[in-house]
Amino acid sequence: QVQLVESGGGLVQPGGSLRLSCAASGMRFIIDTMGWYRQAPGKERELVARVSSAGYTNYADAVKGRFTISRDNVKNTVYLQMSGLKPEDTAVYYCNIRIVFTDYWGKGTLVTVSS
């Protein structure tokens, strides 16, 4: 069974940095895309960033220039390096992988940006 284990969330001050990691396991096929979504209280889940198997990346406008997504295809792990964090980045961040026509989700890790 596919499992996604996220780590790296926590409390950070505005302007600080965090790196999120998501390790995937149990796949029967290669992973097409890997990405991160986030959901703040009272808001819909939104795409933060994703990276294809070929290394192409997409970012939400709100995080461009501050966040960097990367993947390690040997470890089946996707990372999200976050810098210049703002209070509005506070949310539960969810790891997502796509294999052919199926999406899989992690349980989420909370990122809180506050003084």
C-alpha positions in Angstrom: 0.0 0.0 0.0 1.3 3.4 -0.9 2.4 5.5 2.1 3.6 9.1 2.2 5.4 10.3 5.3 5.9 14.0 5.7 8.4 15.7 8.0 9.9 19.1 8.7 6.9 21.1 9.7 6.9 23.3 12.8 7.0 26.8 14.2 9.2 29.4 12.5 9.6 33.1 12.7 8.7 35.4 9.8 11.6 35.5 7.4 12.8 32.1 8.5 13.3 28.9 6.6 12.1 25.3 6.7 12.5 22.2 4.6 9.7 19.8 4.2 10.3 16.2 3.2 8.0 13.5 2.0 9.1 9.9 1.6 6.9 7.7 -0.6 6.9 3.9 -0.3 4.8 0.9 -1.5 4.5 2.0 -5.1 4.0 -0.6 -7.8 4.8 1.9 -10.6 7.0 4.9 -11.0 5.8 8.3 -9.8 4.7 10.7 -12.4 4.5 13.9 -10.4 5.2 14.9 -6.8 4.1 18.0 -5.2 3.0 20.0 -2.2 -0.4 21.5 -1.4 -1.5 23.5 1.5 -4.7 24.4 3.3 -5.2 27.2 5.7 -8.2 27.4 8.1 -11.4 28.3 6.2 -9.7 28.1 2.8 -9.6 25.5 0.1 -6.6 23.4 -0.5 -4.3 24.9 -3.0 -1.3 23.9 -5.0 2.0 25.2 -3.7 4.5 23.5 -6.0 5.0 20.3 -8.0 7.7 18.7 -10.0 7.4 16.2 -12.8 9.4 13.0 -13.3 11.5 14.9 -15.9 12.2 17.7 -13.4 9.8 20.4 -14.7 8.4 22.5 -11.9 5.3 24.7 -11.2 4.8 27.1 -8.4 2.0 29.1 -7.0 2.5 32.8 -7.6 2.5 33.5 -3.9 5.6 31.3 -3.3 7.7 32.0 -6.5 11.2 33.1 -5.6 10.8 31.9 -2.0 10.1 28.1 -2.3 12.0 25.5 -4.2 10.7 22.0 -4.9 13.0 19.1 -5.7 12.8 15.3 -5.9 15.1 12.4 -5.4 14.0 9.6 -7.6 16.2 7.0 -5.9 14.8 7.7 -2.5 11.3 8.4 -3.8 11.4 11.6 -1.8 10.2 15.1 -2.6 11.4 18.2 -0.8 10.1 21.7 -0.3 12.7 24.3 0.7 10.9 27.3 2.1 12.6 30.6 2.8 11.5 34.1 3.5 8.4 32.6 5.2 5.5 34.9 5.9 2.6 34.6 8.3 0.3 33.9 5.3 2.3 30.7 4.6 0.8 29.2 7.8 -1.1 26.1 6.8 -1.2 22.4 6.8 1.1 21.2 4.0 0.2 18.0 2.2 2.4 15.8 0.1 0.9 14.6 -3.1 2.1 12.0 -5.7 0.5 11.1 -8.9 0.9 7.7 -10.5 -0.7 7.4 -13.9 -4.4 8.3 -13.0 -4.3 8.0 -9.3 -3.4 10.6 -6.6 -2.1 9.8 -3.2 -1.9 12.1 -0.2 0.0 12.4 3.0 -1.6 13.2 6.3 -0.2 16.7 6.3 2.3 18.6 8.4 1.6 21.9 10.1 3.7 24.9 9.3 3.2 27.9 11.6 4.9 31.2 10.8 4.6 33.5 13.8 6.7 35.6 16.2 
